[in-house]
Every structure is written in structure tokens, then in C-alpha cells.
Amino acid sequence: GASAANKSHNSDYYQSGSVGITTAVDVDIGTTLRAQCENKATRMKATDNENDDGQDQDGVNSDSSKSEPFRIGYLSDIEGNWEYFLECVKRSNVLEWEETNPPSSIPPNINNNNEAVTTFQRLTLSPNTKLIYGGDTVDKGTGDIRLVRALVSLKKRYPTRVHLLVGNRDLNKLRLSSELSESDMKIDFDDGDDNNFGKPFWNNNAKSLKEYLEELREEQGANASLDELNTRAERLRYMFQHTLGCPDTFEFRREEIRVLAQTYGEYPAKSDTHDVTPIQHAKEVDILEEPAISIEISDDQVVDSFLYEMSPEGSLRQYLHLSSIAAIVGNTIFVHGAIDRLTMKYVPSPNTKFELPRTPPPSFTAPHTTITPPDGGRIVESVHEWVQSLNEYLQTGMDDYSNRPMWNEDRTSRGGEAVLAIQCRPAMWGRSVVCNSYADGGVITTTGAQEARKQALQTAQEQLDPLVFEGISSNVVDHVPANWLLEHGIRRIVVGHKPTGDCPAVLSSKYTGVETVAVDTSFSNRKDLNDDENSVKRFGKDRGRAVATVEITGEDAFRNRLETSGVLACGTEYSNQFPILSSTRSDDDDDDVVGDPHIGSMVSNGWWIKAAVPPNYHLCRGSGRFLEYDTRLMEDVINDLRQQS
């Protein structure tokens, strides 16, 4: 396929304001949708850790000839931002929209311009490609349901070419069925029941539900009792704001229900509509203004929507059942969080509870050498068997949730405890491959982050305090996990989860032999820029206008290079290629003149080279949520690197 930089970058439909939303289901992307390639017999079968049957959506056998190009597309942490997803698809060499007729169940539709909508589209894969979605589908936009439906549909049509990974924002919705249940709603605050009810065990600074309701009563100046204020809607708002870190999600969902009801005539819509979205213009609307669609959506309808999407027919429930914790394609491994000394080789016990652990901690120096972890988990030596075991752990947990989604009588256990636990670092003594993370301050690692990690490990061992794992970063330059991966032919790790500034944060393979790629631009808006507000906040007040496309391409799954492209927060386009990696370091191409060997390197004073924008390099450094950028001539940066070596 063509390089990502050469795809159409039509930008006439972006949103403005603090948070842009769309009252139509889709937008006019400015060009005629490309027809899906009919020669499906040429689709290449990439070797991965699964039993790939080599069939596409129509059951045509794929050709594994090395003469065909190989390409993987990677997306992660879209978090319901539908406008951002549309832009990612437009720039992708892997995803494209296929024009299709609407299902018969969809009534005649009129868009915001009073124009009849008769043409629909669905998401497809380009020939010879695979897609990895790295997790975190929901919470931060008005496209939760549409995004998840599109990914689920794609997975069902391309089961061996699409890998869906779980993120914490996906798994934590398993809490909703039990914590919004009739039994949980019966808590009687006015009779002095538990003051800490609902308070997250992993955050001592969070408000309890009672404290939230007391504040609500004071804000409203109401004479209502706490029990009267304790509705399902307020319970859910409390959860989003104080336990899930997404205070705007309730209103985002209200707006999306309006969109879906307008488009499909009803919500929930018939199942035959889940594959398609209409092609129509999007009208820019701010969620604080009068909605363009005059459909009233009640608080109870919003709550019911979240519960429905986690029911067996719901989109997010199906996503979780089709998902994995990890995936391997050739020489690349994908997880949502991080692979470090704590997570490598470790498979938790299926009896793990979603609570502060009652078992002693592992040895934090070399936990991967313990034959039997103290919590009853397992150590698996083979990387491929480890991935398979983690994915079986997820499916066992999802089956448990299906069998008992509600609390037991004593409110001490519920289905899915084990998979809720793996997305919570304190519950796992810091051994969460889903939520551990590399990045800090917009770059792949910092000296401060590594010092904080050492201190946290010491505190955890001495004080037996699992809460210290919240907020620390994994050691990306640790040779122990890197050597384990190298022994099994893994040369690259690709993750999401933690924000990495306005473009991917990469660790060059020259440090450990393993190239590490962290991709999450969900907090990339630069407040220091004085550009036009509408362009700066194209994808919302946090994401700004940065876009990142990450793909892996080469002659096959075992010899390939990383490609990154997109738009920086300042509005500058970039398109970069990295050195070719083989399954073993000895087979790397030392004469490769295409890939830039310097991106993903640290220069003096904590600056990292994040992207090349000839004749300059785009640099970043930071700590925690603070980060700063710089632009320097390539020759000056290369001289800096030489002086360090």
C-alpha cells in the first residue's frame, strides 16, 4: 500500500469547541469511498500465535507468498472519539470504508440538512493486512457504541486477521451489572450504613458515594434525603467521576443515543444495523448547547444503555468475548499495558479477587523465577504459551461473568472478578500486563520515573502496601524481559494505555534489542500554542488535533519495519520509517538506508527524539503530566548523540 503520508488528508469536517460531537452518525469524508478489492485470493496469511485458517470474510483461502506485501495496522485508546477514529481510518493503509446499502430494518432517514440518507458504509480490511486494536474503546467521546460495533463486526468478518485487545476501560464496565443492581441500590444512607460504600479500594483520595450525594444535595439546595438522591443515574455519575476517571461519559452517551435513534429509528437498533453507518454531513455541536436532534433522552435511558451494551446482545459485551489480553504476530507482541519483570511469564490464578490482595507479595527482584507464585498463579516460560494462557485466563473470567454477573448474597463475590483484577495494579501486586505502563512525561521513560519505581518497589516490600503501584512506570530498558522476548523471536512490543504526548513514544531497538512502541495521543493538546482555537481542539479539549498512524510493514511477519505518521499538536505532518527488524538480531539489515536509526533515542538533558520532520527532529521531555517540546536541526541532534556515545 501507499505510505500513510500519501493518503488523503481532507480536513473539512473537524469539530470545534471544547468537546466536539456529531449529531449525525457519520460525516462526508470528501471523496468517493473506495470499493473493496475483489481479488481476495491474494490476501496474505500472516503467521501468528493463533491457528490462522487463512480465510477471509468470504471463506477464500489466503496466499502466504512472500512476494505479497505484509502490513499490520495498530490503533489503540480511541476511547469513543468517533471523529478521531474517522480520521485514523482515512489515513490508514489497512482500514477503509466500503459503500453498502442500508439494511431493510432501517427506516427512511433524514439528516440535519433535510437530505435523505440512502447510502451507508461499513469498515473493511485492505488486502494483505491485519489489524490490532490495542484496547480502551470507550469513555471519552460520543462514539462508544459505534466504534465498538465497527470493531466487533470487523472481527467477525475477518476472525484471523483482526485482534482485539482488552484495556482497563473495556474491562471495568463489568462492574456495572452488579453495582447498579437492585440489591446495591437498596443501601440506606439515612440509617447510617457504611460511609465508605462504593469508594474505590485503589484510591484513598476518592470520595465515597455518601460524600458525593451529600455534595450533590448541597449544590442543589435540596431538602431531599440521601436515599431520594441515590438514583441509578446518580450512582452511575458517581462511578464515572470518582472510580472510572471519565466524568463526561454520562452526557456523551446521552448524545450518542440521540444519534443512534435518529439514524436507525430506534435504540437499541436491530442487530442487522450494527455493520453500517450512513454517509452524511456532520453538524458541529457542543454538548453544552441545545442538541440539534430534538429527541429527549432521559437519565434512565442512559443508564439502561450502559447495562444493555454489557448484556449478551450488547456491543461491549461481544467485544470482550472476542478479545485477547495479548497477541503475537511474527516478531511483534501486542498488549495494552507493559511487559516487565513483574508481568513477564506470569499468569494469575483464575480465583484472583478484585480487591486489595490478601496473599503476600512476590519477590520484586526476580518474580519471574518463582516456580509457584504466592497467589496461586503460574509461571510460563514460553512467550507463545504465556500469551495463550493469558487469553485463556480472560475467556475463563468472561465465562464466569456470564454465569453470575451479580453479587452473591453476602456481596463478597461476583462473576468476572479475575478479569476485573487484572486491570487494577494494586489488586495484582503490580503484576498487571493490562495496566502497567512504560511512558512518562510524553516519552518512553525518564530518570525520575525509574527512581520512583525503585522507591515504590522498596515500599511495597517493606510495608506490604500494594497501593504504591498506582502511577508508577515500568522499566523499558530492563534487559531481563527483553532477553526473554528475544529468546523467543520477539523484536518489538507495541502498547497503548498511557498518554505519550502528540506522537508515539518509541525506544529504539539499539538499547535492548527490542523496539518498544507506546501509542496513546489522548492527552496531546498543547495549551502553549496560540493557534486558532477550532483547529487546536479538533478532536476535543484533551486530544487536540494530534493524529497518530502506526503500521508495521515488510516482506513478511518476521522481517519488517515500523512506520509512524500523522499530525503533531502544532499542526505539522510527519511520516517516519524505522530500521528493519528480523526475528533475530544477527539477521537485521545493517545496510538499511531507509529507516531512521535515531528516532527513539535519548539525547542530552532528558530530551528524546520522537519524530523526524526534515530538516528537523521533533523532541520531547517531561515528567508525569508535564511535558515540553523542542525542534532542532537533524545534524545538531545527531552530533549530540555522537558526543554521548
QUIFEN-V667262 format. One line per field, one symbol per residue. ss: DSSP state (H for helix, E for strand, - for the rest). psi: psi as a letter, one per 40 degrees, with the letter a starting at -180 (. if undefined). A space follows every 50 residues. Layout:
ss = ???
psi = ???
//
This chain:
ss = ---HHH-------------EEE-----------------HHH-----E-- ----E-----E--------EEEEEE------HHHHHHHHHH---EEEEEE E-------EE-----EE-EEEEEEE---EEEEE----------HHHHHHH HHHHHHH----EEEE--HHHHHHHHHHHH----HHH--HHH--------- --------HHHHHHHHHHHH-----HHHH--HHHHHHHHHHH------HH HHHHHHHHHHHHHH------HHH---EE-----EEE------------HH HHHHHHHHH-----HHHHHHHH-E-EEEE--EEEE----------EE--- ----------------HHH--------EE---HHHHHHHHHHHHHHHHHH HHH---E------E--HHHHH----HHH-----------E--E---HHHH HHHHHHHHHHHHH--HHHH---------HHHHHHHHH----EEEE----- ----EEE-------EEEE--------------HHHH----------EEEE EEEEEE--EEEEEEEEE-----EEEEE---E---HHH------------- -E-HHH-EEEEEE--EEEEEEEE--EEEEEEEEHHHHHHHHHHH-
psi = iiideeihfhfeeiiiadhhiheidaiheeihhhihhdgeeehhhhhaei ghefiadeehiiheheeiihhhihiifdfegdddddddddeiediihhhi iiidehihhhaeefihhehiiihiiiifiihhheigdidfaefddddddd dddddddgdeehhhihideddeeeddddeeidddeehgdeefihdehehh eegeeiiidddddddddddefieiidddegiddddddddddeeefgeedd dddddddddddddeeihiiideeeeiiihiihhhiheeihidhghhhidd ddddddddeeideidddddddeiidiihhbehihidcihadddhehhiie ehigihieiiiihedgdeehdhieeeaihhdhdddddddddddddddddd dddgeiiidefeiiiedddddeehdddefefhedeiidihfeidiidddd ddddddddddddefheeeeheiiigeeheddddddddfehehhhibdhhf aeiihihieedeehhhhhhhfegehheeifihddddfdfidddbeihhhh ihiadaeehiihhiiahideehiihiiiihhadiddeiheehedihedhe ihaifeiihdihghfiihiiiahbehiiiihiiddddddddddd.
//
